[in-house]
Every structure is written in C-alpha cells, then in structure tokens.
Amino acid sequence: MVAKTVERPRMNEVFRVLAVAAIYIGTVIGAGFASGREIWQFFSQYGTAGTWGLLYSTLLLAVLGPKVMEWGRRIAAPSYQDFLHSLAGKLVGRGGDLVLTVFLLFLLGVMLAGAGAIAVQLGGRWEWGCWGTAILAVIVLSRRLEGIKGVNLVFIPLLFAAGVILNLKAAPSSSGTVLSAIQAVPVVTAPPAAKGYWLLAAWQYSAYNLVLALPVLVTLHRLDGEAGVLRWGGVLGGISLGVLAFLFHRVMAAAGGGMGELPLFILTAGWGGWWRYGYALVLWGELFSTLIAHGYGLATRIGPADNRRFTLRVAGLMVLAVIIGQIGFSRLIRVLYPFFGMVSFILLLPLLLKPLPAPRGSGDTGRR
C-alpha cells in the first residue's frame, strides 16, 4: 500500500511532463515541418553543415523553451503581450507584440493553406480541407488548453512513428550510434548561394520557432503551474524536436529536395497502398496542432481565455485565416518564414542574455 501511495504521484508527474512536452512539440511542428519543406529550407539544403546546424538549433530549443515557460509562470502572464513587455521593455515589447500578432494571423493562413493542399493531393477540393480544418479548430479551442493537450497527445506519437518508418524505408541505415547516424546522412552539395549560411539558417529556425511558440508557452502555467513540470517538459520537448527534425532531415537529404509543396507526402504516395492516406493523416495532424496552438495564442492576445466570447474570437480569426490561406502554402513559407526569423533575432537576444524575473506573489500560479 505504501509503495502505491508513493508511486502514483510520480506517474502523474511523468504524464504532466509528457503533456507539456507534447504541447511544445505541437506548437512548433506544422505543415512546413511535417511536409519536409521547412527542414529542407533551413537544414538539408546545406548538406553536412545543415546537420550540425540542426544540433545547434536543438540545443537552443531545449534551453530557451523551458526558460520561456518559467518566465511566463513567474509573471503569471495571461498572454504573450505581458511577456514581451517584461522581456524587452514597453517600447521594444510593443513593436514585437505588433509584429508577432500580425505574423500569427498569417501563420494561421499558412496552416489552412496546407490543409487545403492535402485535400487536393488526396483528390478533393481545396475548400474542403481548408474550411473543414478551420471549423474543427473552433470546436477544439472551445476547450482552451485542455483541447490543445488532447490533440497533441494523440498526434505527436504518430509523428514519431512516421519519422522512424520514413527512415527505415527512404534513408540510409547506420550502426545505431548517434555519430554513425549523422555520418549516414546523404551528402548533399549545397548550392553556391547557400554555402556559408547554414549557421544563420539554424539561428533563424530557432528564433522564429521560439518566438512563434511564445503565445502558448508563456501561458502553460494555466495548465500546470509547477516549475519542475514546466522545466522538464520544456527540455524533453526541445530535445524531441531535434530528434524529429533529424529523422526528417535524413529523409529529405536522401530525396534531394524538390517534389513540390508537400515533398514527403508525395514521396510516401509513391510507395502505394495505404501510405498515401496514412502520411496524409499524420501531416494534417501536425498542421492542425500548430493551427490550434497559434489560434489560441492570438485569441488570448485579443481577450481573456475565460471570456464567453473566446470561441467567437477564434471563429472570426479562422475566417480571416481562410482568406489569407488562398495566397498559397509554399509561397507563404518561402517568403514569410525567413523574414520573420530575422525579426525574431531582436527578441531572442534578450531571452538569451536576461535573467529570469523574480516571481510574483508566492510563486506557482497553480493548475487551472
């Protein structure tokens, strides 16, 4: 009886850590990541150097992600606006708040455009995928952070399984060690214009992902206010993001890039059988997890999450996102992501250099 009494809280804490890690992963990973386009653009096109850039990005995500969560917990941030003011001061914080708010709206359009692209690849209509995903997002977000947690606990394990299967079928094998796995990444000759930029690309990737994850990460204390759970969930989430990125990086390097807007989907579709539909489900799930994460963040910026009008705000945002999504998935990723990565440098530097603020009140904000 004593052993069971001691063990249950531990298992509960492990589950809470996994939930935080899953939300972190799901907030970062979207259609650009799971489709392979994002991995190719920031890592695989740089050849072997891109692998080391990926490791550098993993370190940043594993260290700074938990710091963002703890910062939000200490100031009891209701939205990313409060965090930005605390981090960079009111003047810079207001500028960062404006840029992030506008970009989040465009990001919702990117995710819905990706949903439309998946529907087209499966023989359906763009409108079906786009509007269907938007409506489902409104339903899930009616449950706020609990809805986000539930979605990620389902789809993140599926993405890990997909990454392993893709490596077994499409990437070279290794002897099982980390070094041999890195050495097994196919050698890709980086284009002349890209040589020397691998470290900058890795920095861009880390910067924009951390800044885009702010809206959810700084409010996770509402889901779980225990510092240790947030810290270890953030570390696990950051490392897991690196592992996932490496799995997809090996496949993209083996494929050599290209293959349109959804390269890995097209690759698996060529295998025949159920692969096409199976990977479409995984791709859509990761796209959806990012959509609801940033939809939540943007809606909480406009007004409090416990307000009765929260769901109406989410619905309005999704309608605007559908309109933006008609620009095109690939074009939005190619133009917007690198630009926002550079803008994110301004916010990443104080996050690296500034110490955590003193906690407000007694510390933990508690679980809500």
C-alpha positions in Angstrom: 0.0 0.0 0.0 2.8 2.4 0.9 4.6 1.7 -2.4 1.4 2.5 -4.4 0.9 5.7 -2.5 4.4 6.9 -3.3 4.3 5.8 -7.0 1.1 7.4 -8.1 2.2 11.0 -7.8 5.4 10.1 -9.7 3.5 8.6 -12.6 1.1 11.6 -12.5 4.1 14.0 -12.7 5.6 12.0 -15.6 2.3 12.3 -17.5 2.2 16.0 -16.9 5.8 16.4 -18.2 4.9 14.5 -21.3 1.8 16.7 -21.8 3.9 19.8 -21.6 6.5 18.4 -24.0 3.7 17.3 -26.4 2.2 20.8 -26.4 5.7 22.3 -27.0 6.3 20.0 -29.9 2.9 20.5 -31.4 3.2 24.3 -31.2 6.4 24.3 -33.2 5.7 21.5 -35.7 3.3 22.3 -38.5 2.8 21.6 -42.2 6.1 23.1 -43.1 8.0 20.7 -40.8 6.0 17.5 -41.3 5.9 18.0 -45.1 9.6 18.3 -45.3 9.7 21.8 -46.9 10.8 23.6 -43.7 13.5 21.0 -42.9 14.9 21.3 -46.5 14.9 25.1 -46.4 16.7 25.5 -43.1 18.9 22.4 -42.9 19.0 19.8 -45.6 19.9 22.1 -48.5 23.2 23.0 -46.7 24.4 19.4 -46.8 26.5 18.1 -44.0 26.8 21.5 -42.4 23.0 21.5 -42.1 23.2 18.5 -39.7 25.4 20.5 -37.3 23.1 23.4 -37.7 20.2 21.2 -36.6 22.1 20.1 -33.5 22.7 23.7 -32.6 19.0 24.5 -33.0 18.1 21.6 -30.8 20.3 23.0 -28.0 18.7 26.4 -28.3 15.2 24.9 -28.2 15.9 22.7 -25.2 17.4 25.5 -23.2 15.3 28.5 -24.1 11.9 26.8 -24.3 11.9 26.0 -20.6 13.1 29.5 -19.8 10.1 31.0 -21.7 7.7 28.7 -19.7 9.3 29.6 -16.4 9.3 33.3 -17.3 5.6 33.2 -18.1 4.9 31.3 -14.8 6.8 33.9 -12.7 5.0 36.9 -14.1 1.7 35.0 -14.3 1.4 36.1 -18.0 -2.2 36.0 -19.4 -0.9 36.5 -22.9 2.4 37.0 -24.9 1.9 40.8 -24.7 2.8 40.8 -21.0 5.8 38.5 -21.6 7.2 40.8 -24.3 6.9 43.9 -22.2 8.7 42.1 -19.3 11.4 40.7 -21.6 12.2 43.7 -23.8 10.6 46.7 -22.2 7.4 48.5 -23.3 8.9 50.2 -26.4 10.5 47.2 -28.0 7.8 45.0 -26.5 5.1 46.9 -28.2 6.9 46.6 -31.6 7.4 42.9 -31.1 3.8 42.5 -30.0 2.6 44.1 -33.2 4.9 42.1 -35.5 4.0 38.8 -33.7 0.3 39.4 -33.8 0.3 40.2 -37.5 2.5 37.2 -38.3 0.4 34.8 -36.2 -2.6 35.7 -38.3 -0.6 35.0 -41.5 0.6 31.7 -39.9 -3.0 30.6 -39.4 -3.4 31.2 -43.1 -0.3 29.0 -43.8 -1.7 26.1 -41.8 -5.1 26.3 -43.5 -3.5 26.6 -46.9 -1.6 23.4 -46.0 -4.9 21.7 -45.1 -6.3 22.7 -48.5 -3.1 21.4 -50.3 -3.5 18.0 -48.5 -7.1 17.8 -49.6 -6.1 18.5 -53.2 -3.4 15.8 -53.1 -6.0 13.3 -52.0 -8.2 14.2 -54.9 -10.6 16.5 -53.0 -11.2 20.2 -53.2 -9.0 22.9 -51.5 -12.1 24.4 -49.9 -13.0 21.1 -48.2 -9.6 20.8 -46.4 -9.4 24.5 -45.5 -12.9 25.1 -44.2 -13.2 21.7 -42.6 -10.0 22.2 -40.6 -11.0 25.7 -39.6 -14.3 24.5 -38.2 -12.7 21.7 -36.3 -10.2 24.1 -34.8 -13.0 26.3 -33.4 -14.6 23.2 -31.8 -11.3 22.0 -30.2 -10.4 25.5 -29.0 -13.7 25.8 -27.2 -11.9 23.7 -24.6 -8.9 26.0 -24.5 -5.6 24.5 -23.3 -7.2 21.1 -22.5 -8.2 20.8 -26.1 -4.7 21.6 -27.3 -3.3 19.0 -24.9 -5.6 16.3 -26.1 -4.8 16.8 -29.7 -1.1 16.7 -29.2 -1.1 13.6 -27.0 -2.7 11.8 -30.0 -0.7 13.2 -33.0 2.8 13.7 -31.6 3.4 9.9 -31.1 2.1 9.3 -34.7 4.7 11.8 -36.0 7.5 10.0 -34.2 6.3 6.7 -35.7 6.1 8.3 -39.1 9.7 9.6 -38.8 11.0 6.2 -37.9 9.2 4.5 -40.7 10.3 7.1 -43.2 13.9 6.5 -42.2 13.6 2.7 -42.4 12.2 3.0 -46.0 13.8 6.1 -47.5 17.0 6.9 -45.7 20.4 5.1 -45.4 20.9 2.8 -42.4 23.6 3.2 -39.7 25.2 1.0 -37.0 22.9 2.5 -34.3 25.2 5.2 -32.7 24.5 8.9 -32.8 27.7 9.6 -34.7 27.1 6.9 -37.3 23.6 8.2 -37.8 25.0 11.6 -38.5 27.6 10.2 -40.9 24.8 8.2 -42.6 23.1 11.4 -43.7 23.4 11.6 -47.5 26.0 14.1 -48.8 24.1 17.0 -50.4 26.1 19.6 -52.3 24.8 23.0 -51.1 24.1 25.5 -53.9 26.7 28.2 -54.3 24.4 30.9 -53.0 23.6 28.9 -49.8 27.2 28.0 -48.8 28.3 29.6 -45.5 24.7 30.4 -44.4 24.0 27.1 -42.5 24.6 28.7 -39.1 22.5 31.7 -39.9 19.7 29.4 -41.1 19.9 27.4 -37.9 19.7 30.6 -35.9 16.7 31.7 -37.9 14.9 28.5 -37.4 15.4 28.5 -33.6 14.5 32.2 -33.4 11.2 32.1 -35.3 10.1 28.8 -33.7 10.7 30.1 -30.2 9.0 33.4 -30.8 6.1 31.8 -32.6 5.7 29.3 -29.6 5.6 32.2 -27.1 1.8 32.6 -27.2 1.3 29.1 -25.9 4.5 28.6 -23.9 4.1 31.7 -21.7 0.5 30.6 -20.7 1.2 27.0 -19.9 1.3 27.9 -16.2 -2.5 28.0 -16.6 -2.4 24.2 -17.4 0.3 23.3 -14.9 1.8 25.8 -12.5 4.6 23.6 -11.1 8.1 24.8 -12.1 9.6 21.4 -12.3 7.0 20.0 -14.6 7.4 23.0 -17.0 11.2 22.8 -16.9 11.5 19.1 -17.7 8.6 19.2 -20.1 10.4 22.0 -22.0 13.7 20.2 -22.0 12.1 17.0 -23.2 10.1 18.9 -25.8 13.2 20.7 -27.2 15.2 17.5 -27.5 12.3 15.7 -29.1 12.0 18.5 -31.6 15.7 18.0 -32.5 15.2 14.2 -32.8 12.2 14.6 -35.1 13.9 17.2 -37.2 16.9 14.9 -37.6 14.7 12.0 -38.7 13.1 14.1 -41.4 16.4 15.7 -42.3 17.9 12.4 -43.2 14.9 11.6 -45.5 15.0 15.0 -47.2 18.7 14.7 -47.8 18.2 11.3 -49.3 15.4 12.6 -51.5 17.4 15.6 -52.6 14.6 18.2 -52.0 12.1 19.3 -54.6 8.9 17.4 -55.0 6.5 20.4 -54.8 4.7 21.9 -51.8 4.4 18.6 -49.8 7.6 16.6 -50.6 7.3 13.9 -48.0 3.6 13.4 -48.8 4.5 12.9 -52.4 7.3 10.6 -51.5 5.0 8.3 -49.4 2.3 8.5 -52.0 4.7 6.9 -54.5 5.0 3.8 -52.2 1.4 2.9 -53.0 -1.1 1.1 -50.7 -2.2 2.9 -47.6 1.0 5.1 -47.3 -0.6 8.0 -49.1 -3.5 8.2 -46.7 -1.6 7.3 -43.6 1.0 10.0 -44.0 -1.7 12.5 -45.1 -3.3 11.9 -41.7 0.0 12.5 -39.9 0.7 15.6 -41.9 -2.7 17.0 -41.3 -2.5 16.2 -37.5 0.7 18.2 -37.1 -0.6 21.0 -39.2 -3.8 21.1 -37.0 -1.8 21.0 -33.8 0.1 24.1 -34.8 -3.1 25.8 -36.0 -4.9 25.4 -32.7 -1.8 26.4 -30.7 -1.4 29.7 -32.5 -5.1 30.3 -32.8 -5.3 30.0 -29.0 -2.4 32.4 -28.6 -3.8 35.0 -30.9 -7.3 34.8 -29.3 -5.8 35.3 -25.8 -4.0 38.3 -27.1 -7.2 39.9 -28.2 -9.1 39.0 -25.0 -9.0 36.7 -21.9 -9.4 32.9 -22.5 -12.1 32.6 -19.8 -14.3 35.1 -21.5 -17.5 33.8 -23.1 -16.7 35.4 -26.4 -13.4 33.5 -26.7 -14.9 30.9 -29.1 -16.4 33.7 -31.3 -13.0 35.4 -31.5 -11.5 32.1 -32.6 -14.2 31.7 -35.3 -13.5 35.2 -36.6 -9.8 34.6 -36.7 -10.3 31.4 -38.7 -12.4 33.2 -41.3 -9.6 35.7 -41.8 -7.1 32.9 -42.0 -9.0 31.1 -44.8 -8.9 34.3 -46.8 -5.1 34.7 -46.2 -4.5 31.0 -47.0 -5.6 31.5 -50.6 -2.2 33.1 -51.2 -0.7 29.6 -51.3 1.1 27.3 -48.8 4.5 27.1 -50.5 4.7 30.9 -51.2 3.8 31.8 -47.7 6.5 29.6 -46.2 9.2 30.7 -48.6 8.7 34.4 -48.1 7.3 34.9 -44.6 9.4 32.4 -42.5 12.9 33.6 -43.3 11.8 37.3 -42.9 10.2 36.6 -39.5 13.3 34.6 -38.4 15.4 37.7 -38.9 12.9 39.9 -37.0 12.9 37.3 -34.2 16.6 37.9 -33.6 15.7 41.1 -31.8 13.6 39.2 -29.3 15.8 36.2 -29.0 18.9 38.1 -27.8 17.3 39.5 -24.6 15.9 36.0 -23.9 19.4 34.6 -24.1 21.0 37.4 -22.0 18.5 38.5 -19.4 18.0 36.5 -16.2 14.6 35.3 -15.1 12.4 37.8 -13.3 11.5 37.4 -9.6 8.3 35.5 -9.1 5.1 37.5 -8.5 3.4 36.7 -5.2 4.1 33.3 -3.7 5.3 31.6 -6.9 3.2 28.9 -8.5 0.1 30.1 -10.2 -1.5 26.7 -9.9 -3.3 24.5 -12.3 -6.4 25.8 -14.0 
